[in-house]
Amino acid sequence: MLFINTTDKKSGKEVRLRYQEYGNGRPVVFIHGWPLTGDMFEYQMEPLSREGLRCISYDRRGFGHSSKVGESYNYDTLADDLNALLTELDLRDVTLVGFSMGGGEIARYIGKYGQDRLSGAVLVSSVTPYMLKTDNHDGVKWSVFQEMIDGIRKDRPSFFATWAKQFYGIGLLNHPVSDEFQSWTLGMALTGSSRAAIDYVEAFAKTDFRDDLKKFTVPTLIVHGEDDKVVPVNVGGDATHKLVPNAIYHKYDNAPHGLFYTHRERLNRDILAFVNTKATRPEREIAVH
């Protein structure tokens, strides 16, 4: 396994972040969703690395094979970790691809560290700009997030197994992923710590990225599923596009939250085209696939 080392600013403890990379060429860093690991991008990294991209993913602190530090599970710290990775690997002209919670990492990183190392940003099923219902009238009530926390505390394996069905849009007549794929997802989720899983629910619920998004000037691609039941499209993609109006916005018809797998071929084509062109478009475009 490959690791970089950084330091937790609050405790002073060493934090190890596990990463993996495939291929050579233009660097693309994939930032995973809650409560998974960098392994979730298997269906992006393998094919895209064969298309001339250097694909890198890493495990967020508290998840996967990265350190479980027991504290500092917040977006300012996660932006520091992303900066440590980009600095340690000396990545420049890099495209960041953030899925769900990972979209927040990109936003906070840009808000805190700027865009000098970046050539583009891709927000997939992202929690940006602000999930919680406050002055954000289209947001999600806190009771929904509290139920998630209660479910994790009561029976974490059962909660994650049930959550995966909503995540992939599984229903009585719709089975977009196999039972084995669901088991693989559960396995990734259970490698994380319960403390991280709980604290990150509060982080992605309560962190307001609206000011961070206003700082985006790099070419940006937004991808969101019309049938996302985890981050509803009006809360995520639609609201993000209002704050980053020059972004390319692709809405995927009939796509759930976990479209990185269910719509992987379409997503991979969109990422590859975006990385290879980095073309900004002055008009507000919504491309419904």
C-alpha positions as CSV (number, residue, x, y, z in Angstrom):
1,M,0.0,0.0,0.0
2,L,1.0,3.6,-0.6
3,F,0.7,6.2,2.1
4,I,1.5,9.8,2.7
5,N,1.9,11.2,6.2
6,T,0.5,14.4,7.6
7,T,-0.2,15.8,11.1
8,D,-3.4,16.3,12.9
9,K,-3.4,20.0,13.8
10,K,-5.6,19.5,16.9
11,S,-3.9,16.5,18.6
12,G,-0.5,16.7,17.0
13,K,-0.7,13.0,16.1
14,E,0.6,11.6,12.8
15,V,-2.1,10.8,10.3
16,R,-1.4,8.3,7.5
17,L,-3.5,8.6,4.3
18,R,-3.6,5.6,2.1
19,Y,-3.7,6.2,-1.7
20,Q,-3.5,4.3,-4.9
21,E,-2.7,5.3,-8.5
22,Y,-3.0,3.9,-12.0
23,G,-1.6,5.1,-15.2
24,N,0.4,8.1,-16.5
25,G,-0.7,11.4,-18.0
26,R,-2.9,14.2,-16.8
27,P,-3.5,13.8,-13.1
28,V,-7.0,13.2,-11.8
29,V,-7.6,12.8,-8.0
30,F,-10.8,11.0,-7.0
31,I,-12.3,11.9,-3.6
32,H,-14.7,9.3,-2.3
33,G,-18.2,9.5,-0.7
34,W,-19.5,8.6,2.8
35,P,-18.9,6.0,4.2
36,L,-16.9,4.3,1.5
37,T,-13.2,4.3,0.5
38,G,-11.1,5.2,-2.5
39,D,-11.7,1.7,-3.8
40,M,-15.2,2.8,-4.9
41,F,-13.6,4.4,-7.9
42,E,-12.4,1.1,-9.3
43,Y,-14.8,1.5,-12.3
44,Q,-13.4,4.9,-13.1
45,M,-9.7,4.5,-12.4
46,E,-9.1,1.3,-14.3
47,P,-10.7,2.3,-17.6
48,L,-9.7,6.0,-17.5
49,S,-6.0,5.1,-16.7
50,R,-6.1,3.2,-20.1
51,E,-7.2,6.5,-21.7
52,G,-4.0,8.3,-20.8
53,L,-4.9,9.7,-17.4
54,R,-3.0,9.4,-14.1
55,C,-5.8,8.3,-11.7
56,I,-5.3,8.7,-8.0
57,S,-7.7,8.0,-5.2
58,Y,-7.2,8.0,-1.4
59,D,-9.0,7.0,1.8
60,R,-10.3,9.9,3.8
61,R,-9.1,9.9,7.4
62,G,-11.3,7.6,9.5
63,F,-12.2,5.4,6.6
64,G,-10.5,2.5,4.8
65,H,-6.8,2.0,5.5
66,S,-6.2,5.6,6.5
67,S,-5.7,6.6,10.2
68,K,-8.6,6.5,12.6
69,V,-7.6,9.5,14.7
70,G,-10.8,9.8,16.8
71,E,-11.3,13.5,16.2
72,S,-10.9,16.3,13.7
73,Y,-13.6,14.9,11.4
74,N,-14.5,18.1,9.7
75,Y,-14.2,19.8,6.3
76,D,-11.4,22.2,7.3
77,T,-9.3,19.3,8.3
78,L,-10.3,17.3,5.2
79,A,-9.2,20.3,3.0
80,D,-5.8,20.2,4.8
81,D,-5.5,16.4,4.1
82,L,-6.3,17.0,0.4
83,N,-3.7,19.8,0.3
84,A,-1.1,17.4,1.9
85,L,-1.8,14.8,-0.7
86,L,-1.4,17.3,-3.6
87,T,1.7,18.8,-2.1
88,E,3.4,15.4,-1.2
89,L,2.8,14.0,-4.7
90,D,3.6,17.5,-6.2
91,L,0.5,17.3,-8.4
92,R,-0.2,20.3,-10.7
93,D,-2.7,20.8,-13.5
94,V,-4.8,18.4,-11.6
95,T,-8.5,17.7,-12.0
96,L,-10.3,16.9,-8.7
97,V,-13.3,14.6,-8.9
98,G,-15.4,14.6,-5.7
99,F,-18.3,12.2,-5.2
100,S,-21.1,13.1,-2.7
101,M,-19.3,14.1,0.5
102,G,-16.1,14.4,-1.6
103,G,-17.6,17.4,-3.5
104,G,-17.5,19.3,-0.2
105,E,-13.8,18.6,0.1
106,I,-13.2,20.2,-3.3
107,A,-15.2,23.2,-2.4
108,R,-13.5,23.7,1.0
109,Y,-10.1,23.1,-0.5
110,I,-10.7,25.8,-3.1
111,G,-12.1,28.1,-0.5
112,K,-9.1,27.6,1.7
113,Y,-6.1,27.0,-0.6
114,G,-7.1,28.4,-3.9
115,Q,-6.8,26.9,-7.4
116,D,-3.1,27.2,-8.3
117,R,-2.6,23.4,-8.6
118,L,-5.9,22.8,-10.3
119,S,-7.1,22.7,-13.9
120,G,-10.6,21.6,-13.2
121,A,-13.2,20.3,-10.7
122,V,-15.9,17.7,-11.1
123,L,-18.7,17.5,-8.6
124,V,-20.6,14.2,-8.8
125,S,-23.8,13.7,-6.7
126,S,-22.3,16.4,-4.5
127,V,-23.5,17.6,-1.1
128,T,-22.7,21.1,-2.1
129,P,-23.8,23.8,-1.6
130,Y,-25.5,23.2,1.8
131,M,-27.5,20.2,2.8
132,L,-29.3,21.4,6.0
133,K,-32.6,23.1,6.0
134,T,-32.1,26.5,7.7
135,D,-32.2,29.7,5.7
136,N,-31.5,27.2,3.0
137,H,-35.2,26.5,2.5
138,D,-34.8,23.6,0.0
139,G,-32.5,21.8,2.4
140,V,-33.0,18.6,4.3
141,K,-34.4,18.6,7.9
142,W,-32.0,17.8,10.6
143,S,-34.2,14.9,11.8
144,V,-33.2,13.0,8.6
145,F,-29.5,13.2,9.6
146,Q,-30.3,12.4,13.3
147,E,-32.0,9.2,12.1
148,M,-28.8,8.3,10.3
149,I,-26.7,8.8,13.4
150,D,-29.2,6.9,15.5
151,G,-29.1,4.0,13.0
152,I,-25.3,3.8,13.0
153,R,-25.2,3.8,16.8
154,K,-27.9,1.1,17.0
155,D,-26.7,-1.4,14.4
156,R,-24.1,0.0,12.0
157,P,-23.9,-3.0,9.6
158,S,-27.7,-3.2,9.3
159,F,-28.0,0.5,8.7
160,F,-25.4,0.5,6.0
161,A,-27.0,-2.5,4.3
162,T,-30.3,-0.8,4.2
163,W,-28.8,2.6,3.1
164,A,-27.1,0.9,0.1
165,K,-30.5,0.1,-1.4
166,Q,-31.5,3.8,-1.4
167,F,-27.9,4.7,-2.5
168,Y,-28.2,2.6,-5.7
169,G,-31.9,3.1,-6.3
170,I,-32.8,-0.6,-5.5
171,G,-36.5,-1.3,-5.4
172,L,-39.0,-4.1,-6.0
173,L,-38.7,-3.8,-9.8
174,N,-35.3,-2.2,-10.1
175,H,-32.1,-4.0,-9.4
176,P,-29.2,-1.9,-10.9
177,V,-26.5,-3.7,-8.8
178,S,-26.0,-7.3,-7.8
179,D,-26.2,-8.7,-4.3
180,E,-22.5,-9.2,-4.4
181,F,-21.9,-5.6,-5.3
182,Q,-24.0,-4.5,-2.4
183,S,-21.9,-6.7,-0.2
184,W,-18.7,-5.1,-1.6
185,T,-20.2,-1.7,-0.7
186,L,-21.0,-2.8,2.8
187,G,-17.5,-4.2,3.2
188,M,-16.0,-0.8,2.3
189,A,-18.3,1.0,4.7
190,L,-17.4,-1.3,7.6
191,T,-13.7,-0.6,7.3
192,G,-14.3,2.9,8.7
193,S,-14.7,3.9,12.3
194,S,-18.1,4.5,13.8
195,R,-16.8,7.8,15.2
196,A,-15.9,9.0,11.8
197,A,-19.1,7.8,10.2
198,I,-21.2,9.7,12.8
199,D,-19.1,12.9,12.8
200,Y,-19.0,13.1,9.1
201,V,-22.9,13.0,8.9
202,E,-22.9,16.1,11.0
203,A,-20.1,17.6,8.9
204,F,-21.8,17.2,5.5
205,A,-25.2,18.2,6.9
206,K,-24.1,21.4,8.7
207,T,-21.2,22.7,6.5
208,D,-22.2,25.6,4.4
209,F,-20.1,25.7,1.1
210,R,-21.9,28.6,-0.5
211,D,-19.0,31.0,-0.1
212,D,-16.5,28.4,-1.2
213,L,-18.4,27.8,-4.4
214,K,-18.4,31.5,-5.2
215,K,-14.6,31.3,-5.4
216,F,-14.6,28.7,-8.3
217,T,-13.0,30.0,-11.4
218,V,-11.5,26.8,-12.8
219,P,-13.6,24.9,-15.4
220,T,-16.2,22.9,-13.5
221,L,-18.4,19.9,-14.4
222,I,-21.5,19.1,-12.3
223,V,-23.1,15.7,-12.6
224,H,-26.2,14.8,-10.7
225,G,-28.9,12.1,-11.0
226,E,-32.5,13.1,-11.4
227,D,-33.6,10.2,-9.1
228,D,-31.0,10.9,-6.3
229,K,-32.7,10.1,-3.0
230,V,-29.6,10.7,-0.9
231,V,-28.8,14.2,-2.1
232,P,-31.9,15.4,-4.0
233,V,-31.1,17.1,-7.3
234,N,-32.6,20.4,-6.3
235,V,-30.6,20.5,-3.1
236,G,-27.3,19.4,-4.8
237,G,-26.8,19.8,-8.5
238,D,-29.4,22.5,-9.2
239,A,-28.3,24.7,-6.2
240,T,-24.6,24.2,-7.0
241,H,-25.1,25.3,-10.6
242,K,-26.7,28.5,-9.4
243,L,-23.6,29.4,-7.6
244,V,-21.2,28.2,-10.3
245,P,-23.2,29.4,-13.3
246,N,-20.4,28.8,-15.9
247,A,-20.1,25.1,-15.0
248,I,-21.1,22.4,-17.4
249,Y,-24.1,20.7,-15.8
250,H,-25.1,17.2,-16.8
251,K,-28.3,15.8,-15.2
252,Y,-28.7,12.0,-15.7
253,D,-32.2,10.9,-16.2
254,N,-33.3,7.9,-14.0
255,A,-29.9,8.0,-12.1
256,P,-29.6,7.4,-8.4
257,H,-27.0,8.7,-6.0
258,G,-24.6,5.9,-6.7
259,L,-24.3,6.7,-10.4
260,F,-20.6,6.2,-10.3
261,Y,-21.5,2.5,-10.9
262,T,-25.0,2.5,-12.3
263,H,-24.1,5.0,-15.0
264,R,-20.4,4.4,-15.0
265,E,-19.8,4.4,-18.8
266,R,-21.6,7.7,-19.2
267,L,-19.8,9.2,-16.3
268,N,-16.4,8.0,-17.5
269,R,-17.1,9.5,-21.0
270,D,-18.0,12.8,-19.4
271,I,-15.0,12.9,-17.1
272,L,-12.6,12.0,-19.9
273,A,-14.1,14.6,-22.3
274,F,-13.9,17.2,-19.6
275,V,-10.3,16.5,-18.6
276,N,-9.2,16.4,-22.3
277,T,-10.9,19.7,-23.2
278,K,-11.2,21.8,-20.1
279,A,-13.5,24.0,-22.2
280,T,-15.4,26.5,-20.2
281,R,-18.8,27.5,-21.6
282,P,-20.1,31.0,-21.0
283,E,-23.7,30.0,-21.3
284,R,-25.6,28.1,-18.6
285,E,-25.9,24.7,-20.0
286,I,-28.0,21.8,-18.7
287,A,-27.4,18.6,-20.6
288,V,-29.9,15.9,-19.7
289,H,-28.6,12.5,-20.7
